[in-house]
Amino acid sequence: MILDVTAQLVDTIGAENVTTTLIAEHARISVGSIYSYYKDRGAIFDAIVTRSIERQDEIIALTREQYQHLPFLDTSFHVIDAIANLYRTEPAFRALWFSQFMSPEMMAEMRRSDEENARILLARIQTTHGMHLECPEPL
């Protein structure tokens, strides 16, 4: 509930205007309740982005699976479209990701996601096209 309320506030009034007091007011809970789950506003923002990255990973996996019968490039286009749609529709994700509030924790989570998806992509290229690419660090 805290994450959903905060995401809605970020999209409505901008991240810079969101305070824990405002979150508590809109969530109809005490500020103390927020601090029992999150150390500060930045931790809430990090949790929103982490949740969105997890959804992104799920969407990428589902899209790859749904279109695996298509040629590699066509499947890739569907994955790109799915990611673009997520950035358009996932509450507060784009606003926080492209903001001054991007933390080292957010960056680390996105890097983890990117590296995992790059490994899967590399494996598909190798399997589909019979290529063997030496790439211990995909990114």
C-alpha positions as CSV (number, residue, x, y, z in Angstrom):
1,M,0.0,0.0,0.0
2,I,2.8,2.4,0.8
3,L,4.5,1.8,-2.5
4,D,1.3,2.2,-4.5
5,V,0.3,5.4,-2.8
6,T,3.8,6.8,-3.2
7,A,4.0,5.8,-6.9
8,Q,0.6,7.6,-7.5
9,L,1.9,10.7,-5.7
10,V,5.2,10.7,-7.7
11,D,3.2,10.5,-10.9
12,T,0.7,13.2,-9.8
13,I,2.9,15.8,-8.1
14,G,6.5,14.8,-8.8
15,A,9.0,13.0,-6.7
16,E,10.5,16.1,-5.3
17,N,7.2,17.1,-3.7
18,V,6.5,13.7,-2.1
19,T,7.2,13.6,1.7
20,T,6.7,10.8,4.2
21,T,4.0,13.0,5.8
22,L,2.1,13.2,2.6
23,I,2.5,9.5,1.9
24,A,1.1,8.7,5.4
25,E,-1.8,11.1,4.9
26,H,-2.8,9.6,1.6
27,A,-2.3,6.0,2.8
28,R,-4.2,6.8,6.0
29,I,-1.5,5.6,8.3
30,S,0.9,7.2,10.7
31,V,4.3,8.5,9.6
32,G,5.7,6.1,12.3
33,S,4.2,3.2,10.4
34,I,6.1,4.2,7.3
35,Y,9.4,4.3,9.2
36,S,8.8,0.9,10.6
37,Y,9.1,-0.4,7.0
38,Y,11.4,2.2,5.3
39,K,14.2,4.2,6.7
40,D,13.3,7.3,4.5
41,R,11.7,8.5,1.4
42,G,14.6,7.4,-0.7
43,A,14.2,3.8,0.5
44,I,10.5,4.0,-0.6
45,F,11.6,5.2,-4.0
46,D,14.2,2.4,-4.2
47,A,11.5,-0.2,-3.4
48,I,9.2,1.2,-6.1
49,V,12.0,0.9,-8.7
50,T,13.0,-2.5,-7.5
51,R,9.4,-3.7,-7.8
52,S,9.2,-2.2,-11.3
53,I,12.5,-3.9,-12.4
54,E,11.1,-7.2,-11.1
55,R,8.0,-6.7,-13.2
56,Q,10.2,-5.8,-16.2
57,D,12.1,-9.1,-15.8
58,E,8.8,-11.0,-15.6
59,I,7.4,-9.2,-18.7
60,I,10.6,-9.8,-20.7
61,A,10.6,-13.6,-19.8
62,L,6.9,-13.9,-20.7
63,T,7.3,-12.1,-23.9
64,R,10.3,-14.1,-24.9
65,E,8.4,-17.3,-24.2
66,Q,5.3,-16.1,-26.0
67,Y,7.2,-15.3,-29.2
68,Q,9.9,-17.9,-29.0
69,H,8.6,-19.5,-32.2
70,L,9.4,-16.4,-34.2
71,P,12.8,-15.5,-35.7
72,F,15.2,-14.0,-33.2
73,L,14.9,-10.4,-34.4
74,D,11.1,-10.5,-34.4
75,T,11.0,-11.8,-30.8
76,S,13.4,-9.0,-29.9
77,F,11.1,-6.4,-31.3
78,H,8.2,-7.8,-29.2
79,V,10.5,-7.6,-26.1
80,I,11.4,-4.0,-26.9
81,D,7.7,-3.1,-27.3
82,A,6.9,-4.8,-24.0
83,I,9.6,-2.9,-22.2
84,A,8.6,0.4,-23.8
85,N,5.0,-0.2,-22.7
86,L,6.2,-0.9,-19.1
87,Y,8.0,2.4,-19.0
88,R,4.8,4.1,-20.2
89,T,2.4,2.4,-17.8
90,E,4.3,1.3,-14.6
91,P,3.5,3.9,-11.9
92,A,6.4,6.1,-11.0
93,F,9.0,3.9,-12.7
94,R,10.1,6.3,-15.5
95,A,9.7,9.3,-13.2
96,L,12.1,7.8,-10.6
97,W,14.5,6.1,-12.9
98,F,15.2,9.3,-14.8
99,S,15.4,11.6,-11.8
100,Q,17.8,13.0,-9.3
101,F,16.6,10.3,-6.9
102,M,18.3,7.5,-8.7
103,S,20.3,5.8,-6.0
104,P,23.3,3.4,-6.2
105,E,20.9,0.7,-5.1
106,M,18.6,1.4,-8.0
107,M,21.5,1.3,-10.4
108,A,22.8,-2.0,-8.9
109,E,19.3,-3.6,-9.3
110,M,19.0,-2.5,-12.9
111,R,22.5,-3.7,-13.6
112,R,21.7,-7.1,-12.1
113,S,18.6,-7.3,-14.3
114,D,20.4,-6.1,-17.4
115,E,23.2,-8.7,-16.9
116,E,20.8,-11.6,-16.4
117,N,18.8,-10.6,-19.5
118,A,22.0,-10.2,-21.5
119,R,23.1,-13.7,-20.5
120,I,19.7,-15.1,-21.6
121,L,20.0,-13.2,-24.9
122,L,23.5,-14.4,-25.5
123,A,22.5,-18.0,-24.9
124,R,19.6,-17.6,-27.4
125,I,21.9,-16.2,-30.0
126,Q,24.3,-19.1,-29.5
127,T,21.5,-21.7,-29.6
128,T,19.5,-20.2,-32.5
129,H,22.4,-19.2,-34.7
130,G,25.0,-21.8,-33.8
131,M,27.4,-19.1,-32.8
132,H,29.7,-19.4,-29.9
133,L,30.7,-16.0,-28.4
134,E,33.2,-15.6,-25.6
135,C,31.6,-13.1,-23.3
136,P,32.3,-13.7,-19.6
137,E,30.9,-10.2,-18.8
138,P,28.0,-9.4,-21.1
139,L,27.8,-5.7,-20.1
